[in-house]
């Protein structure tokens, strides 16, 4: 195996990074032009020019906002292209006289419009105000609009079209951006498609989301104890009922960034993270009968670890050809097995070493509570998929961990961390974080591009947070690498294992896409962390062209439409 210290390898990887950087900058520039042109088209929209036969109720809690922001907020509803909206404004006991005066004038100006209602109540906090507004809502769907933000004039029309096109789903959400105090648009957030595992740690749905009013009322609306994270708490309580959720890939909500808004800084509402932690803790208590929630090293972000329910055996399948490690002191597979046994203390492992032909066994003096098996894979031409399937035939665990032999554990209990996510109902495959020996990212999920699948953020420094924190929290991807991923044994069998037509390339991506096709989600977690030396399992130089053609033929639609990358 060629060492990573080899100057040629270093030069190739550096050239690859430069190429990816240039491509990304060109892409970002083109996206920026498209974004600006789309924003400019809003000026051509005519208010009330379309309608639909159902209503979307917009509820706005108000407490002492700057009048110019409040005016822009409310008029962003009044001037919607579609007319099938209801606006309920709840003044939560604002103490600034100009707020009450403005709202009285606003109500008078729209006194003949039955869609508009302003209510005033004693101060009780944002959830109390939202619940008051909710009690006056009659729409099939309800969306929450903050008193200093604004909707794009196409918002209700595009939401209505989406609702009709998807047979009235449980929820619909859009992308969003931010508005500077000068009214400039920036910080476009292109969200993934519905990602329940991301919702464990981030209220990424946020702005703008509409839920069914009946479902909101069925769980008692918003909870005043969760003020600061009331929308996050609402989404987590609704989550078990959210079976059909649709994303609109356009920034239809403009989040105002100013001194009293978390759009500018989490410091504006320091209690919000505490409320989020309570909402998350209650969610994992309800769903997993416990777990832990604690602040992460990133301000505003909590680390969530659900309790693992039941007792599980994980069968670890490690294909190997017995390659020596870079130091020449032992084989990669010896290091991998030893590292796993020394660092996994909570989950019972059945480690299955699949050797290509007969090679010396891995010898471990103390297996602790784990098992170690050796299976010989006889072949004249190595086929990674066949090796994996051979390991499966010897496995007795209810989960399988596919693991390359050129990996070692970077942080304790990686299999347990994978199980935290892998046990969630609907999750079929869960991938791990992999870093190179120098700590740069090797794998933090995979994205599908027209040119083929690629690793997100590959070769970036380990401190890179990614796009809106994409490397920091569990989330969903279209695919993850089989260098380290967990799969339910039942799911592996349901999709008939790895396809042996992919002997060298794309076998893991093809497997993940077939798992998704079977109705399961593919997830990834940063909490399960391995070092990946990459390439010891099978020396490779370039992609197999026949396998590439087969992959493109089978998955061309997905290559142009990755639901988690936009």
N, C-alpha and C positions, 0 to 999 in steps of 0.2 A: 504493500500500500504506500502511496506517495504521501509523505508527511506534510502537514499543514504549514510547516516552517519552510517548505520548498519555495524558492523565489518565484518559480514559474506559476505555482498554485496561487501564491500571494498576488502576482501580477494579474492573473486571470480573474480572480475574485474582485480585485480593485477595479478592473475594467468593467466587470459586471455591475458593480455598484454605480459607476459613473453612467453607464448606459441606462440603468433603471432611474437614476436621478434626472437625466435629460428627458426621458419619456414622461416621467411624472410631472415635470415642470411644463412641458408642452400640453399635457392633459389638463393640468390645473388652469393654464392660461385659456384654453378653449372653453372649459367649464365656466370660467369667470365671464367670458364674453356672452355665453348663452344665458347665464344667470342675469346679467345686466339687461340684456335684450328682453328677457321674459318679464322682468320688473317693469320695464318701460311700457310694455303692452297693457299694463293695468290702467293706464290713463285713457285707453280706448273703450273701457267697459262702461255700459249704460246701466244705471241703477234700475232694478225692478223689471228688467227686460225678459227674464225667464221665470218659470215657477215649476213646482212639482207637487204631487198630491199628498205630501206628508210634511210635517213641520220639524225643524231643528230649533230647539230652544237654547238661547244663549243666556247664561246667567253671569252677572257681573257684580262681585262684591266691591263696595266702595268705602274707603276710609281715608280721608284727607289727602287725596292725590293732587298734584299740580293741575290746575284747571285746564291748561292747554293740552295736557296728556289725556285727561278724562274726556275732553271734547273730541279729540282725535279717535279715542277708543270707541265711544258710543256711535260716532258718525261712521266709523268703519263698518258697523252693522247696518245702519240706516241706508248706506249707499251700496249694499250688496247687489250684485248682478241678479241673483235669484231672490224672489220675494217670499219664499216659504220659510221664513224665520220668525221667531218670537224673541223679544228682548225683555228680560226682567233684570232691573237694576235694584240692588239691595244696599241702601245707605246704612252702614253699620255704625250709626251714631257719630258721624263725623263731627269734629269739634271746630273745624274751620267754617265760619259763616258763609264764605264764598262757595263752598261745596254745596250746601243746602240751597243757596240762591241759584246756583247753576242748574241743579237737578230740578228745581221747581220750574225754571224757565224751559228746560228741556222737555219736561212732562207737558207743560202748557203748549209748547210748539208742536207736540205730537199727540195732542188730546183726542184727535179724531182717528188715530191709528190704533186699532185694537190689538195690534201686535206688540205695542210698547207699554211697559208697566214699570213704574218706579215705586218702591216701597221703602219705608223708613222704620228702623227699629233701634232699640237700645244697643249700645256697643256690647258685642259678645264674641268678637273674633271672626276670622275669615270663614271658618267652617260654619259657624252660626249664621253668618250672612248668606253663604251659599245655600244652606238648607232652607232659609226663608225664601230665597229666590226659587229654589227647586219646588217648594210647596205651591208656587203659582204657575209652574211650567205645565204645559199640556202637550208638548211635542213628543214624537216617538223617540227622538234622540235629544240628548242634552250635552252641551259643550260649555266649558268654563273659560271665561275671558277675564284676565286681570285688568284692573282699572287704569293701568298706564300703558297697556299694550294695544295692538291693532290687528285686525284681520285684513288679509288681502281681499280686494273686492270680488275676486272669483271664488272665494272660499266656499260659501254655501252652495253655489252652483256645482263646483267640482265634487264636493262631498255628496251632494244629492245624486249626481250622476254615478258615483262610485257605489252608493247605497243601492241604487236600482240595478246596477250591473252585477252586483254580488248578492242579490236576493236578501237584502236587508240584514247584513251581518251584525254580530254582537257589538262590534266597535270599529271605528274608522279613525285613523290618525294621519297627520301630514308631517312633512319636513317643516323646518322653521329657520328663521334667521334672527339677527339682532338689529335694533335701531339705535343709533347713537343719539345723544342729546340734540345733534344738529339734523337728525332725520336721515342719516346715511345708513344704508343697509350693509351689513357685514356678518362674518362668522356664520356662514351657511352651514346648517347641520343636515346632511343627507343621511337619514336613518336607515337601519336595516329593516327588512320585513319582520313580521311579528317574531320576537325573540324572547320567549318566556324565561330562558336562563339569564339573559341580560337584565330582565326586570327584577331579578333577585337583588341586585345591587344598585341599579340605576333606574330612576323614573324617566327612561328615555322616551316614552310615549309623549309625555309632557304636553307641549303645545303643537298643534291643536288636536285634541282628541274628543270624539263624541261617543258616549255610551248610551245604551238603551235606558230610557227613563224608568221603565218597569224594573229593570235589574238594579238600578241605583236605589230605588225606593225599597226594593225587597231586602236589601242589606242595611237599611236604615240611613241612607244618605251618607254624609260626611261626619266625622267624629271630631268634636272640639278638642279632645285630648291630643289630637295629632296636628294641630295648627302648625304650619311651617312645612309639613309634609303631607297635608291632607289629601292631595291628589295621588301621591304615591301610595298612601294607605288605602285609598279607595280602589286603586288599580289592583293592589295585592289581594284585597278582599273579593274583588270581582273575578280575579284570575281563574279560579276553578270553573267559572261559567263562560269564560271567553274561548269559545271553540272556533269561531270564525272571525278573525280580525284582519282588516285590510289596511295597507299603507298607501297613501297618495304621495308619490315622489316629487312633490313641489312644496316650496316654502310658503304655505298659506297663512302662517302666523308670524307676526313681527314682534319680537320680545324687546321691550324698551330697556336699554342699558343706562342706568343713572345711579346716583349715590345710594338710593334706598331700594335698589333692585338686585336680586341675586344674579341677574344677567350680567352685572358688572363684577360682582365679587360675592363669594359665599359669606364674607364677613358682614354683609348687610343684614343677614338673618342667621346669627350663630346658633340659634335654637333649632334651625331647620334640620341639621345633621342629627341632633338628639331625637327629634321627632321621627326622622327617618329610621333611626336605629330601633325605636320602639315599634314602629310599624313592621320592620323586618323581623324583629324578635317575635312579635305576635304571629306573624305569618309562618315562621318555621316551627313555632310551638303548635300551631293549628295543623300544619301539614306533615311535619316530621316528628312530632312529639318532643321537640327540643333541638338544641344546637347552640352555636355561639354567634354573636354579632359584636364586633369591636371596631373602633376607628382604625383605618389603615394608615400607612405612612403618607397617603395623599389626602390633603385637606378636603373635607366634604364627602369623602368616600369611605363607606364601611365595608369591612371584610365579613362575609357571611359564610358560615359552615354549618349546613344542616346535619342533624343527627342521622346516622345511618341506621335504618330500621332493619331488624332481623340480623341473622348471622349468615355470612356469605363466604364461599370459597372462590377465589379467583385463580383460574388456570393461566399461567404466564407462558406464552409460546415464544420461544427465542430461536429463530433459525440461525445456523452458523456454519461457516466453512473452516472455522478454527484459526482465523487470522491472528497473528501476533499483534499486540498493542504497539503504540508508537515507540515505547521505550525498549521493546523487545524482551521484557521481563516476564510476561505472561500473555495469555491469549485475551482478546477483547471479551469473549464470552465468560471467561473466568472472572474478570473484573466486574462484568455486568451482574452475574449471579451473586457474587460476594457482596457487591454494593446493595443489591436489592434486599438480601437477607439481613444485612446489618442495619438497614434504614427503614424497613417496613415493620412496625411494631404492633399495629392494630388489626390488620386483616390477614387471614390465613391464606397462604399462597401454595399452589401446586405448580412448581416450575418445571416446564417441559422443554428440554433442550433438543431441538431438531437438528441433527447433524447430517451434513451431506456426505454420505459414506461413513465408514467406521473411523472415528477419531477418538482420542483419549477422552474419557469422561471428565466432567467438571467435578472436582473433589472439594467438598466443604466439610470441615471438621464438625461444626455445630450448626445444624439447620434450624435451630430454635424450634418453633412450632410449624415450620414449613416443610413441604415435600420437594424432592428433586427427582425427576425422571429423565431418561435419555431415550430418544426415538431416532432410529436411523432412517434417513430418507435416501433411498437408492435411486440414482439418476445418472444419465450420461450428459444431460444438459440441464443446468440448474433452472428451476422454475419457482420463483418466490411464492406464487399463489399455491402451487402444489405443496410446498414446504409448510405453509400456514395451515392448509387443509389437513395435512398429515398430523400436525400438532393437535388440531381440533379433535381428530379421531381418538387421541389418547387422553383427552381432557375430561375431567369429571366435575369441574366447577360450574357454578351458575352464571359466572361471568368469565370472559376471556380477556386477557391483556396481551396484545400483540406488541412485542418489544424487540427492537434491533439489538444485536449483540454488541454494537459499538456505542452503548449508552451506559451511563452511571447515574446514580441518584444525586441530585443537587440539593434537595430539601427533604426533610424527613417525611415518612408516611405518604409517598406519592400515590400508592394504589388506593389508600383510604380517601385521599383528596379527589381522586377520579370517581370513586364510588359515591361521594357526596352528590355529585351531579348525575352520574350514570344511573342512580336509583330512581330518579325523578320519572314519574309516569309520562310516557311519550318519548323519552330520550332513548335512542338506540345505540349511538356511538358517542364516546367522549374522548377528546384529544387532550394532550398535555403540552405544557410549554417546554420547548427544547432550546438550549443555548449551545453555541460553540464553546470549546475549551477556553477561549479568551473572553467569554461572557456575552458576546454578541448574539442577537436572536438568530435561531435557525428555523424555529417553527412557532408561530402564535396563531395558527389557523391558515386555511387556504382559500383563495378566491379564484373564481373562474372568469377568464378573459377570453375574448374571441381567439386569441393566439394559443390558449390552453390554460390549464391550472397553474397557479404559482403560489409561492409562500408569501403571505403578508408580512411586511416589515423585515424581510430576511436581511441579515447582516447589519441591521441597525443596532445601536448600543442598547444594552439591557435596560437602561433608564428611559428609553423612548416610550412615552405614554400612548403613542398611536393616535389615531383619529378619534377625538372625543373619548379618550381613555380606552381605546379598543384592546390594548395589551394588558390592561389592569384588572379586568373583571371577567367572570364567566360570561359566555355569550354563545350564540349559535352561528355556525358556518355551514356552507354547502358541503365541505369536506375537510378532513383533518388527516394528517400523515399517520401511516401504520408503523412508523418508527416507534411510536408509543401511543396506542389508543386502547380504550376499554370498550367492549361490546358485550351486550347480553348474549349468552350462549343461545338462547331461544331465537334471538333476532338473527344471529349468524346462520343458524340452521334454516330459518325461514327463508332467507334470501339465497340459500344453497352455497354459502361460503364465498371464498374468493374465486373469481373467474380465471381458470388456467389459461385462457386465451391471452391474458396479460401476464406473461412470464417475468417481465423485467420492469415495465413502466405502467403507470396509471392504475395499477391493481387496487391501491387503497382508495383512490378517488372514485373509480368505478364502483367499488364496494359501497362507499358512503352514499353515492347517488342512488344506488339500488335500495339502500336502507331508507333513504328519504322517499323514494318512489313507493315503498311498502307502507308509508304513513308514519315513520318515526323521524325524530329530529336528530341532527348531528350537533353536538355541543363541544365546547372547548373550555378549559379552566387554566388560569395561570398558577393556581395553587399546587398543582402536580408538576414538578419541575425536574427534568433530567438534563444532563450534559450529553450532547450527541457528537461523536467524533466523525460521523458520516462517511459511509463508503466501505466499511469493513465487511459488511454482510455480502457484498458482491461488488467487485471492482467494475466501474462503469465509465464510459467516456462520452457517449451521446445517446439521445433518445432513439429507441427502436422505431423505425419509420412505419413498419407494418402495424405495430401496436398503436402508434399515434393515429394512423388512418382509421383504425377500428374505433378508437376512443372518440374521435371527432364525428364519425358516422353515427355512433350510438348516442352521443350527448351534445350535438351541435346546438340544440335549442337552449340547453342550460349554459353553454359557453357564452351565449349572448344575453343571458338573463339571470345572473347570479342574484338570488333574492336578498343576500346579506351584504352585497357590495354595490354601491352606486356612486 
